[in-house]
Amino acid sequence: MNRLFSSILLAGTLAAAPVLSACNKPANEPDYQARVNDSLKDAQLKDVKADWKADEKALHLSGEVEKAADKARAAELAKQVVGTSGRVVDEVKVEGSNIDEVDNRIEKDLDAAFKEDDQWDRDNFDLTFHSKAAVVSVTGTAPTQAAKDRVTERVRRIEGVKDVVNDLEIKPERAKEPAAPKPKK
């Protein structure tokens, strides 16, 4: 009898395992990516794709459309789904527009702005900029959250930048190396 009871208990536990493991995902975590992709498909915006990045709480839209109105419609659909739970990063390109030239100019302007300004201590900042459809992604390191925020503000001031995704990792300032002693004459 004990063996039969143990077998039934084991079978019940094994059967319940998939149900219990599914409960590990929070019930209130909607699948923004799937919902936006469905909305885009329904709106016949087949060449636009949505990618939800939970760590950023951002939905990235990418692809190419024929008209600027289609780009705006895709962004609006995404914003309706995401609501206040995150933000929409619109990297959709419009056919015929030469956004690649704009992206190249933005990247050059950013490199110049940060290299020519003495406030950006090169020993404590490792910055890389990538512009896609005038949305700038910043990667690298910053010494503090305040410094990371200053980078975002500075990037937004560059002409043509529509949005900024700041993925800088915060690493405390490196210790300054003492200057080498000057040789005696």
C-alpha positions, 0 to 999 in steps of 0.5 A: 500500500505504501509503495502504491501511495508513493507511486501516486504521489511521485506521479502527481508531483511530476505532472504538476512540475510544468504547471508550477514552473510556469508560475515562475514568470510573473503573471503581470508581465505582458508579452509586449513584443508579441502584442506589438508584432501582432498589431503591426501585422494587423495594420499591414506594416509587415516590414516593421519588427518589434523587439522588447528589451526588458532590461531597458524597459524599451521596445525597439522598432526596426525595419523599413516602410514606404512612407513617413506616415507608416513609420509614425503609425508603427510608433503609435501602435507600439506606444499604445501597447507599451503604455507607461510600462516602458518606452518605444525606440523608433529605429524604422527607416523610410524608403528613399530617405537618406538616413545613413548620411544623417547617421554618419554625420551624427556619429562624427559630430558626437565623436568631435563633441566628446573629444574636443570638450575637456570636461570628458575625462578620457581616463574615466569615460569609454564611449562608443556611439552608434546612430540608427535612424537618428536614434543614438545608442551609447555604450561603454563606461562612465564613472557615476550615474550623474556622469552617465546622465550628462552624456545623455544630455550632451548627446540629445543636443547634437543636431538631428538626434531623435532619441538616445539609448544610454547603455553605459555601464557605471564603473567608479573612477580609476585611480590616477597614476602619479606623474613620472618625476622629471629628470634632474639636470 
